[in-house]
Amino acid sequence: MRPMKNLSKYTDLLRGDEVALAADPAPSLLSYRMQRLWLTPLFRILVRVGLPTFGVLVLIMMFLTEAENRDYLLDVVREAQASVQNQPVHQLQTLTVEGASPTIQNQIRAKFGSLLPTSAFELDLKSMRVWIEAIPSVQHASVITSTGGLLAVQVTEIQPEFIWRSFEGLQLISSDGKKLRQVSQRADFSNLPLIAGEGASESLSEARALLATAAPISDRLRGLVRIGERRWDLVLLDGQTIALPEANPEQVLAQVIVLSAAQDLFERDILLMDFRNPRRPTLRLRPQALAGLKQVKGVIFSEITK
């Protein structure tokens, strides 16, 4: 081990006034903690976004606490809204109804026609559509606005299948028995078959089957009448009636048509062809027609006075 011969020289230098103390390069504790905290993403977002947002909200709350400021702000909003709504491009002048019958068109125009002219923002299109679809004969409706001041209503109606004559008058009936609307004249819907009687709208499947069977005499057919909610009568031209049974009315009607083709029953002065009991059919006729019909075999005739 070597002795430190020059140790006294370094000792004298440390004791001298010329000794310079080196500064510590490490940051202070507070600076270190702040630097570490700033490296946290959540803290940076809070400082950069949260504090400005909080400050703006505080200013807004201070502004809205005054009643005068709130009233002023509401007036500004109303004026801006009115200026936009009253622009000519948003004004509705004309109401058009497409896809609806004249009766439905008149109902829609009577309800909404008086609202025009008005701004498109003042109309509740959803409520208008709900009101139109509440009409029994309307299946679907759409209400839209378009350029040129046009308020367009597009309607899809339920197609009627029958006309039902009841105590309430003539009514259109859909394929599922739903009452659509009343009509004033049978001639307006001459293409639809006529049914009558209580419970007729609830037995449409039987009515369809009878109409299909009666196709060969469709030119003579006037309508179907439901009797006692149990069975059907076919009413022909000149007041002729075919009374059908409750069971298998289509089969019986087919036999009646075949019998008529062979014996010309529909050409005779017959008031009622009663086939409620297919084994014992009965014809009701006027006395002057009795002589000619006695030639038909297997039929019992009964006379009625006019």
C-alpha positions in Angstrom: 0.0 0.0 0.0 1.4 3.3 -1.1 1.4 6.2 1.2 -0.4 9.3 0.0 2.5 11.6 -0.2 0.7 14.5 -1.9 -2.4 14.5 0.4 -1.4 17.7 2.1 -1.5 19.5 -1.2 -5.1 18.6 -1.9 -6.1 19.4 1.7 -4.7 22.9 1.4 -6.8 23.5 -1.7 -10.0 22.4 0.0 -9.4 24.7 2.9 -8.8 27.7 0.6 -11.3 30.4 -0.3 -10.9 29.5 -4.0 -12.9 26.3 -3.5 -16.1 26.3 -5.9 -19.1 24.3 -4.9 -20.8 22.4 -7.9 -24.7 22.8 -8.2 -26.9 19.7 -7.8 -28.5 19.0 -11.3 -31.5 17.1 -9.8 -34.9 19.1 -9.8 -36.7 20.0 -6.6 -39.3 17.7 -5.1 -42.2 19.9 -6.1 -40.9 20.3 -9.7 -40.4 16.6 -9.9 -44.0 15.9 -8.8 -45.4 18.4 -11.2 -43.5 16.9 -14.1 -44.7 13.5 -13.2 -48.3 14.7 -12.9 -48.2 16.4 -16.2 -47.2 13.2 -17.9 -50.6 11.8 -16.8 -53.1 11.9 -19.8 -56.1 12.5 -17.5 -54.4 15.5 -15.9 -53.5 17.0 -19.2 -57.1 16.6 -20.5 -58.4 18.2 -17.3 -56.1 21.2 -17.6 -56.5 21.7 -21.3 -60.3 21.0 -21.6 -61.8 20.7 -18.2 -60.7 24.0 -16.8 -61.7 26.1 -19.8 -65.1 24.4 -20.0 -65.7 24.9 -16.3 -64.8 28.6 -16.7 -67.2 29.0 -19.6 -70.0 27.3 -17.7 -69.5 29.5 -14.7 -69.7 32.6 -16.9 -72.9 31.2 -18.5 -74.5 30.5 -15.2 -73.6 34.0 -13.9 -75.2 35.4 -17.1 -78.4 33.4 -16.8 -78.9 34.2 -13.1 -80.2 37.6 -14.2 -83.8 37.6 -15.4 -83.1 40.4 -17.9 -80.4 38.3 -19.5 -82.7 35.3 -19.8 -85.4 37.3 -21.4 -83.0 38.9 -23.8 -81.7 35.5 -24.8 -85.2 34.1 -25.4 -86.1 37.1 -27.5 -83.0 36.5 -29.7 -84.0 32.9 -30.1 -87.6 33.7 -31.1 -86.5 36.3 -33.6 -84.1 33.9 -35.2 -86.7 31.2 -35.3 -89.3 33.5 -36.8 -86.9 34.8 -39.4 -86.2 31.3 -40.6 -89.8 30.1 -40.5 -91.1 33.1 -42.4 -88.8 32.6 -45.3 -90.7 32.1 -48.6 -89.1 28.8 -49.2 -90.8 27.3 -46.1 -94.3 28.7 -46.8 -96.9 26.1 -47.8 -99.6 27.3 -50.2 -101.2 24.2 -51.8 -102.6 20.9 -50.5 -102.7 17.9 -52.8 -104.2 14.5 -52.0 -103.2 11.5 -54.1 -104.5 7.9 -54.1 -107.8 8.6 -52.2 -111.4 8.4 -53.4 -113.3 11.7 -53.7 -115.0 11.2 -50.4 -111.7 10.7 -48.5 -110.2 13.7 -50.4 -113.1 15.9 -49.3 -112.6 14.8 -45.6 -108.8 15.6 -45.8 -109.3 18.9 -47.4 -112.0 19.9 -45.0 -109.7 19.1 -42.1 -106.4 20.6 -43.3 -107.3 22.9 -46.2 -108.0 25.8 -43.9 -104.5 25.7 -42.4 -102.9 27.0 -45.5 -101.0 29.2 -46.2 -98.7 28.5 -43.3 -95.1 27.7 -42.5 -93.9 24.1 -42.7 -92.5 24.5 -39.2 -95.9 25.2 -37.7 -97.5 21.9 -38.9 -97.4 18.7 -37.0 -97.0 16.2 -39.9 -97.1 13.2 -37.6 -100.4 14.2 -36.0 -101.8 14.8 -39.5 -100.8 11.4 -40.6 -102.3 9.7 -37.5 -105.6 11.5 -38.1 -105.8 10.4 -41.7 -104.9 6.8 -40.9 -107.7 6.8 -38.3 -110.2 6.9 -41.2 -111.5 3.3 -41.4 -111.0 3.0 -45.2 -107.4 4.3 -45.1 -104.7 1.6 -44.8 -101.6 3.9 -44.9 -100.9 7.6 -45.3 -97.9 9.8 -45.7 -97.7 13.6 -45.3 -94.7 15.4 -46.8 -93.7 18.9 -47.8 -91.9 19.7 -51.0 -90.4 22.8 -52.7 -92.8 25.2 -54.3 -95.0 25.5 -51.2 -96.7 22.1 -51.7 -98.1 20.0 -48.9 -98.7 16.5 -50.3 -100.8 13.8 -48.8 -100.5 10.3 -50.3 -103.2 7.8 -49.3 -103.5 4.0 -49.7 -107.1 2.9 -49.3 -108.3 -0.5 -48.3 -110.1 -2.0 -51.3 -113.7 -2.9 -50.6 -115.0 -6.4 -51.6 -118.7 -6.1 -50.8 -121.5 -3.6 -50.3 -123.5 -4.4 -47.1 -127.0 -3.2 -46.8 -128.0 -2.9 -43.2 -130.3 -0.7 -41.0 -127.6 2.0 -41.2 -127.7 2.1 -45.0 -125.1 1.0 -47.6 -121.6 0.4 -46.3 -118.4 -0.8 -48.0 -116.9 -3.9 -46.5 -113.3 -5.0 -46.8 -112.2 -8.6 -47.3 -111.9 -9.2 -43.6 -115.3 -7.8 -42.7 -114.2 -4.3 -41.7 -116.7 -1.5 -42.2 -114.9 1.1 -44.4 -117.5 3.9 -45.1 -121.0 4.5 -46.1 -122.1 5.1 -49.6 -125.2 6.8 -50.9 -126.0 4.9 -54.0 -125.6 1.3 -55.0 -124.9 2.3 -58.6 -121.6 4.0 -57.6 -120.2 0.5 -56.8 -122.1 -1.7 -59.2 -119.0 -3.9 -59.7 -119.2 -5.0 -56.0 -121.5 -7.8 -54.9 -124.3 -6.8 -52.6 -124.9 -8.6 -49.3 -127.6 -7.9 -46.7 -128.9 -9.1 -43.3 -127.6 -9.3 -39.8 -124.3 -11.2 -39.6 -123.6 -11.0 -43.3 -120.3 -9.2 -42.7 -119.2 -12.0 -40.4 -119.8 -14.8 -43.0 -117.9 -13.4 -46.0 -116.1 -16.7 -46.7 -119.5 -18.4 -47.3 -120.6 -15.5 -49.4 -117.5 -15.8 -51.6 -118.1 -19.5 -52.1 -121.7 -18.9 -53.1 -120.7 -16.1 -55.5 -118.2 -18.4 -57.1 -120.8 -21.2 -57.5 -123.3 -18.7 -58.9 -120.9 -17.5 -61.6 -123.1 -19.1 -64.4 -126.0 -16.9 -63.3 -124.0 -13.8 -62.3 -126.0 -11.7 -64.8 -129.2 -12.6 -62.9 -127.7 -12.3 -59.4 -128.8 -9.2 -57.4 -127.4 -10.0 -54.0 -127.1 -12.3 -51.0 -129.2 -12.0 -47.9 -128.2 -13.5 -44.6 -131.2 -15.1 -42.8 -131.2 -15.5 -39.1 -127.4 -15.4 -39.1 -127.6 -19.0 -40.1 -128.1 -19.4 -43.8 -128.2 -17.5 -47.1 -130.9 -16.5 -49.7 -129.9 -15.6 -53.2 -131.9 -12.7 -54.6 -132.2 -12.7 -58.4 -133.7 -10.2 -60.8 -137.5 -9.8 -61.0 -137.7 -10.6 -57.3 -136.8 -14.3 -57.6 -135.3 -15.8 -54.5 -133.4 -19.0 -53.9 -133.5 -20.2 -50.2 -130.5 -22.3 -49.4 -129.9 -24.6 -46.5 -127.5 -24.1 -43.6 -125.4 -27.2 -44.6 -123.6 -27.4 -47.9 -125.3 -24.4 -49.5 -122.7 -24.3 -52.4 -123.6 -27.9 -53.4 -127.3 -27.2 -53.3 -126.9 -24.0 -55.3 -124.9 -25.9 -58.0 -127.8 -28.4 -58.2 -130.3 -25.6 -58.5 -128.3 -24.1 -61.4 -128.2 -27.4 -63.2 -132.0 -27.9 -62.6 -132.7 -24.4 -63.9 -130.6 -25.1 -67.1 -132.7 -28.2 -67.7 -136.1 -26.9 -66.8 -135.7 -23.1 -67.4 -136.8 -22.3 -63.9 -135.4 -18.8 -63.9 -137.4 -18.0 -67.1 -140.7 -18.8 -65.3 -142.8 -16.7 -63.1 -141.4 -18.1 -59.8 -141.1 -16.0 -56.6 -139.3 -18.4 -54.4 -137.2 -21.6 -54.9 -137.1 -23.1 -51.5 -134.2 -25.5 -51.1 -133.8 -25.4 -47.4 -134.7 -29.1 -47.4 -132.8 -30.4 -50.5 -134.8 -33.6 -50.4 -138.1 -31.7 -50.7 -137.6 -28.5 -52.7 -140.6 -26.2 -53.0 -141.5 -23.6 -55.6 -143.7 -20.7 -54.7 -145.3 -19.2 -57.8 -148.3 -17.2 -59.0 -151.4 -19.0 -59.9 -151.1 -18.2 -63.6 -147.6 -20.0 -63.7 -148.8 -23.2 -62.0 -150.0 -24.9 -65.1 -146.6 -24.6 -66.8 -144.6 -25.8 -63.9 -146.6 -28.9 -63.1 -144.6 -30.6 -65.9 -141.4 -30.6 -63.6 -141.2 -33.9 -61.9 -140.1 -34.4 -58.3 -141.0 -30.9 -57.2 -143.9 -29.9 -54.9 -145.6 -26.7 -55.8 -147.6 -24.4 -53.6 -149.7 -21.6 -54.8 -149.6 -18.1 -53.3 -151.8 -15.2 -54.2 -150.4 -12.0 -55.4 
